[in-house]
Amino acid sequence: MSRIYSSHLAFSTSLLGLLTVGTVSVQAASLDSRFNQIFVFSDSLSDPGNISNLTGGAVPENPLSFDGRFSNGPVWIEYLSPKLGLNPSAFTSPVQSSDGINYSLGGATSGSFNIINILRPDIPVVFPGLTQELNYFIAPLLAQNQSANSDALYVVFAGANDYLFGGVSDPTIPVNNVSQAVHSLYDVGARNFLLLNLPGLGNTPLVLNSDFQDPLNQLTVAHNFYLSSAVNGLNQSLTGVNIGLVDINATVNSILQNPGEFGLTNVTDSWSNAVAVCLEVGCEEFPNPDEYFYWDAVHPTTAAHEILADVAYSTVQSQFAKVPEPTSTLALSALAVGFLFNQVSSHRRKN
């Protein structure tokens, strides 16, 4: 083997290795790098199975539940997190993820109450509300004199249970609770928040076409108005804070008005109920959950959750600046390639 051929082979091998490194670096740069962790405080709409774990599978009662979710598949936050390159764990999981924790509990109100305590009196456990979820996160930090991760995203989404089952008719109460949640997290170091407003609660199969439809929709409008005002105030009053507000209500309204544009055909009935009817009377074909918006009387199907996750991600993209990936690897690769080219050119001249 000639010295020139050996040099060419060595150069080709080195270049291939460098180009491989460069490719990996480019792929990494394509990932969303806004946050390095995510923490979620919410109710059944965001619960990845926590309440199911705490009740030994007794809640949710629906046999069509997917792994303890209040849906037939992953919920919206489980679609959003991977878009951010994160995979948080349920707080009841025996193995905790370094990507963050989802503290959401089915039945949680925006305060310290959980509606499961009323709906399931046969379960002699006092379940937490949003207040306790926050404490699960904050108390250990205070005990160890630590601060919350300022580069993480903190999601707060609550209020529906207050109105649907908690008897709350004053929208300032849940909104104040959510605002206080932001303050509590901010005080320990959190800076990036994602809040979500509420969809029209009167349009759910639970109350659609009933005497409660209009009052609940009016409460939804008032809640969303006060929440928007609160977010504007918090963004102005808290130094260094960044709060994004996802307009879930507008998206759901669009879906209900034009379901076909979102690949849905039924936005008024519960898919679970349709399945139950089929099991009772017999159907040639079971209803397709991907064509339904509602999984049960109040919760969306996983297809609807995925749509909501896309909207939430759009809000993240517009509200939070993307952190640029380090370019040192690519720069080093370019310098190394240039050096090798010079070495080979010099070698050719000598030979």
Order of alpha helices (4+ residues) and beta strands (2+ residues): alpha-beta-alpha-alpha-beta-beta-alpha-alpha-beta-alpha-alpha-beta-alpha-beta-alpha-beta-alpha-beta-alpha-alpha
